[in-house]
Amino acid sequence: MPESLSSTSPSGLILITGVSGYVGGRLVRALAGRRLRCMARNPESIATRIPEGAEAVHGDVFDRESLGRALAGVDIAYYLVHSLSAGDEFAEKDKAGARNFAECAQAAGVSRIVYLGGLGDSTAELSSHLRSRQETGDALRSGTVPVIEFRASVVIGSGSLSFDLIRALVERLPVMICPRWVSTPTQPIGIDDVVAYLVAAADIESDERIFEIGGSDVSSYGGLMREYAHQRGLKRYLISIPFLTPRLSSLWLGLVTPVYARVGRSLIEGMRNPTVVRDDSASSVFSIKPAGLPEIVRRALLREDRDVAETSWTDAVSSSNPGEAWGGERIGSRIVASYAIDTPQPPETAFKPIQQIGGTNGWYYANSLWHIRGLLDLAVGGPGIRRGRRAPDDAPIGSYIDWWRVEGFEPNHLLRLRAEMRLPGRAWLQFEVEPRGTGSVITQSAIFDPRGLPGLLYWYALYPIHSVMFRGMLRKIAEVGNPGGEPLAEPRRVI
């Protein structure tokens, strides 16, 4: 261990903000076993994401009173909050929130703030996004609490915004018309290494430092695309067009990729700025050896299907008009349509019909249509409905249910199925049961990752049928789990 690192583990209380986001969701798992307090505007929303023994509390960076309560007794505070989805006002909101946090941390006697910002030459003309990331760090330093700030280049991992954008482009476009920013130098870093730096920051002996961090390879966004294509065995051609501005690029991306246009535009504007480590002092302070580009992409691809992504940049982004997007909300590279229904039954009762779905029990609604779909799948060489299910009441991970494979199972809470039928893409069907008051809420999500234009046509052509089937299925599941109970409301659209 380098001399500049403490040899003792911190024993104080650690506060993590942004747990519902991409990096925060990974960090909270890495810090499991320590005294953790996790702050969110809606603590119930992160209850299932945090380790056992961690505390979920209400807190809002724009509500100083709630910050005071959340920061009480805290030793180290991780600041992983951003307002990128707030539109043109995100920079001012980020600074205001950071100033509030710095002042409340000072009043609470916090010993250190750890912050993840963005790389970029502060003497250059930075994009609004990168400039805001660095101004947020300045706002956190406006108080007396020492701040350890990491300035990272593009973060690559399953579920990250940058990886989803690159993945969507390379998978869907054999020939890409690329703007000038595709050749901008960058030093991508893997999410595992980012989290390792953040964890190590709890031990470092330093009053206040800014560390620039990146992977071991300097590349470009074009290089990232080529590496992704290489590892996927795809032939892709990149044609550079110098007059494509960031604004035109973002509009173009909004048409050909499922990345949110508003968030994507801010990201793309930052791509014109080189993000390369110039001060490598992090290498002499931390015993972390960041992975190179091939390994970063390999890890992201390896974990791409784990929980559909362990965490995703979209986790902290909510639709401004939930329920109004026809065909489902585009999230990352996938399309998601979710419905929810309330039941007066406790989770163990509400979950039982879900645990027994498929096989001889059927799918609760429109079983004839499910049977026809299975026969069609058999006709094209898929598993169809011939497999049934191994046991009527058991759904261990890895087992099959008709043409689905069980990918996730938590008793009385979660069943996630991955489709093995022949499809122009990848599909999942997920059920979650959460306690609500004396009853429960059941959420059903249909998730589809289309493969090019055929996949998109498949989803939207069948969406009217799927919408009726999935709503009907969810309603019948709730009714079966509520025998003789009061009438239930109709399923409502969530996403």
Secondary structure, 3 states (H helix, E strand, C coil): CCCCECCCCCCCEEEEECCCCHHHHHHHHHCCCCCEEEEECCHHHHCCCCCCCCEEEECECCEHHHHHHHHCCEEEEEECCCCHHHHHHHHHHHHHHHHHHHHHHHHHCCCEEEEEEECCCCCCCCCHHHHHHHHHHHHHCCCCCCEEEEEECCEECCCCHHHHHHHHHHHHCCEEEECHHHHCEECCEEHHHHHHHHHHCCCECCCCEEEEECCCCCEEHHHHHHHHHHHHCCCCEEEECCCCCHHHHHHHHHHHCCCCHHHHHHHHHHCCCCECCCCCCHHHHCCCCCCCHHHHHHHHHHCCCHHHCCCCHHHHCCCCCCCCCCCCEEECCEEEEEEEEEECCCHHHHHHHHHCCCHHHCCCCCHHHHHHHHHHHHHCCCCCCCCCECCCCCCCCCCEECCEEEEEEECCCEEEEEECCCCCEEEEEEEEEEEECCEEEEEEEEEEEECHHHHHHHHHHHHHHHHHHHHHHHHHHHHHCCCCCCCCCCCEECC
